[in-house]
Amino acid sequence: MAIGDINLTSAMRQNLLALQQTNSLLSTTQGRLATGLKVNSALDNPTAYFTAQAQNRKADFLNGLKDNIGQTIQVVKNANTAATAISSLIENIRSQINSARTARTGSTSATDLRGIASGVAQLIKQIDNLRLDAAYNGINLLSKSTSVTVAFNETASTKLQFSGFNGTLSGLGLVVSGSGLHAGGASFSAVSVNTIAAALYATGASAGAGALQIQVSGSAIAAHYTYLTFHSSSFTGQAGDTLLSQLDTALNSTQSKLQSNLTKLSINLSILTTRDSFITDSVNNLVEGANKLTLADTNEEGANLLTLQTQLSLGTTSLSIASQAAQSILRLF
């Protein structure tokens, strides 16, 4: 039906338009209360809608980076735990050496020293096992071949890069050769405890390639190595005093290298945890900003709804009054 087919009085048309506008506003207000949003699509407010979308996308991306940072934190923590445990085992080796100081002068020195050699062999094996078990999610920072890169923003223009360290006894500057060690790696992974114990009770240089050697100075050259042996013949007199002193020096050097690497791990852990907290705050800021652009004020919309419902009731009454003028004509008949 065309608009011109029915003639409305001016008062009725004005009241009808007012009711239509009120109904439209009422529908919008009810939608905002139902969704909690004042901007549901680009039609409502293009600028606010697309800005909020961009902020939410960035927040989602940063959350993904945060997950990666969290996993890297666990990698560093696991390496730190393993390195700390290795440090503790190295101190246990020192305790065994102190026991050797006393045992070498006893009537059963040979038996006691062989027992000490067996104990140190077990400790050496467990140190290497800790190195192998330091991996988290396939990443082992006690391996010098490991490299880690962590991005801190969506373009990876800010990031943290760090590498693992050689956690073998050779890499830590202690045992450098002997007893079938893997060339250049000083790994005991394929060597039994009994084999290591036998090497630790070998008679010095005469034992040949099977005997273990330790690094007794900072220079990794043959002249600065000595045989690591607890054989009773090597622990007597001045020669024994010299060997014990060299063992102490080697352990101090190993602990120093280990502590240096622990410090690096702590620095990386501090950076990662700081960045993790920063990204958490950034995500919250982005989401809060997006919400300010799109979320409706439910208190305000609730008040609007009550007002519009009242206006709708009044408009209906006003339209009824306006129609009474036309209805009065019927009384003439």
Sequence and secondary structure as in RCSB ss.txt:
>XXXX:A:sequence
MAIGDINLTSAMRQNLLALQQTNSLLSTTQGRLATGLKVNSALDNPTAYFTAQAQNRKADFLNGLKDNIGQTIQV
VKNANTAATAISSLIENIRSQINSARTARTGSTSATDLRGIASGVAQLIKQIDNLRLDAAYNGINLLSKSTSVTV
AFNETASTKLQFSGFNGTLSGLGLVVSGSGLHAGGASFSAVSVNTIAAALYATGASAGAGALQIQVSGSAIAAHY
TYLTFHSSSFTGQAGDTLLSQLDTALNSTQSKLQSNLTKLSINLSILTTRDSFITDSVNNLVEGANKLTLADTNE
EGANLLTLQTQLSLGTTSLSIASQAAQSILRLF
>XXXX:A:secstr
  GGGS   HHHHHHHHHHHHHHHHHHHHHHHHHHSBS  STTT HHHHHHHHHHHHHHHHHHHHHHHHHHHHHH
HHHHHHHHHHHHHHHHHHHHHHHHHHHHTTSTTHHHHHHHHHHHHHHHHHHHHHHHHTT BTTB TTSTT EEEE
E STT SSEEEEE    STTTTTSEEE TT  TTT   TTS HHHHHHHHTS GGGGGGGS EEE SSS SGGGE
EE    GGGSSHHHHHHHHHHHHHHHHHHHHHHHHHHHHHHHHHHHHHHHHHHHHHHHHHHHHHHHHHHB  HHH
HHHHHHHHHHHHHHHHHHHHHHHHHHHGGGGG 
